[in-house]
Amino acid sequence: MLISVFSLAAMLALVAGASAQDTVRIQRDIDTLSSPPLAEEIRSLGENSPNAYVLFMQDYLKNIGSYAGPLNGQLTTPTIRAIVGLCREAGFAESCIRGPLLPESIAAVSQVVAAALTPAVAEVVEEPPAEMEMEAEAEAELEEVVAEVVAPAEPAEPPILPEGWRINDNGSRGSLGVSTELVSAGPAEAVFHFRGTATQRGYINIDLAPVQPAGPGTWVTSVEGSSVHAPDTAGIVLLRTARLSDDAYLGELFDGVRLEAAAQRLTGSGVADSEVTRLIPLVQLWVEADEVIDATVTLRNPKFGKQ
């Protein structure tokens, strides 16, 4: 092996003087390297702190199985052989043979070592989050549905009044100008919405049962319910029972019991005389002309009978 006078002198100085170097300083110089170290950092270490560079290379070569000697920072024959072997594998053995500590040798070795210590950056294909996958699936399903010819949905069935109940708009006097909407209904309950401006004085009756045969005695009518009015609107909701003869309206069985906003059971009773042959339990919205009406009335579980 041919070694230049400069390289030989440098190596002899390291072999002879490394043991006298301050080991703390050497370790400090190595500790300045990044993790993993950059090629420029390794090159600078070799040029400015040869013993630290040799110690670094010994440790690296030992880790890859190319060096079995001690870690002492001295450029021993086994250390030179290991570095030259690394250079040979990398394709620039001639430079390292001339001198492992020559600037060009250090620069070339630094590139090889830094590349080897830097983890390969594999192309990472990130898996989409589960939520994104679910959203994509949902969108795909939606597109399929939209692409199909979907038959229009059938309109919902309108609510039906409980059996025997009836809405009576002012009898034979004509419309009041107040609409009555059946919002919902069940077997023995219903919710009504009254809205509009009354065109005349009158009433809207909700009959709670068909006409009931009756005779002299005390009769009782009751119902659970509430009457909620919008602000600045009018109208009175009353529980009543109409008295009828065979061919005429005879008046009310008792004074009306007012339905309030708070849900409650209302009860009214009165005595039917011999003229009364029929009774109709009912709830009545009473209005005056020009009154603004916006009321929601809930009625449930009416009861009617002789005391």
URMO-V714203 format. One record per helix or strand. SS is the DSSP state (H for helix, E for strand). FROM is the first residue (numbers start at 1). LEN is the number of residues. If there is no record, write none. Layout:
BEGIN
ss = [SS:SS]
from = [FROM:FROM]
len = [LEN:LEN]
END
This chain:
BEGIN
ss = [H:H:H:H:H:H:H:H:E:H:E:E:E:E:E:E:E:E:E:E:E:E]
from = [5:23:39:50:77:93:103:130:166:171:178:189:202:212:217:234:236:249:257:264:278:292]
len = [16:9:10:14:14:6:15:18:4:3:9:9:6:2:13:1:9:4:2:9:10:15]
END
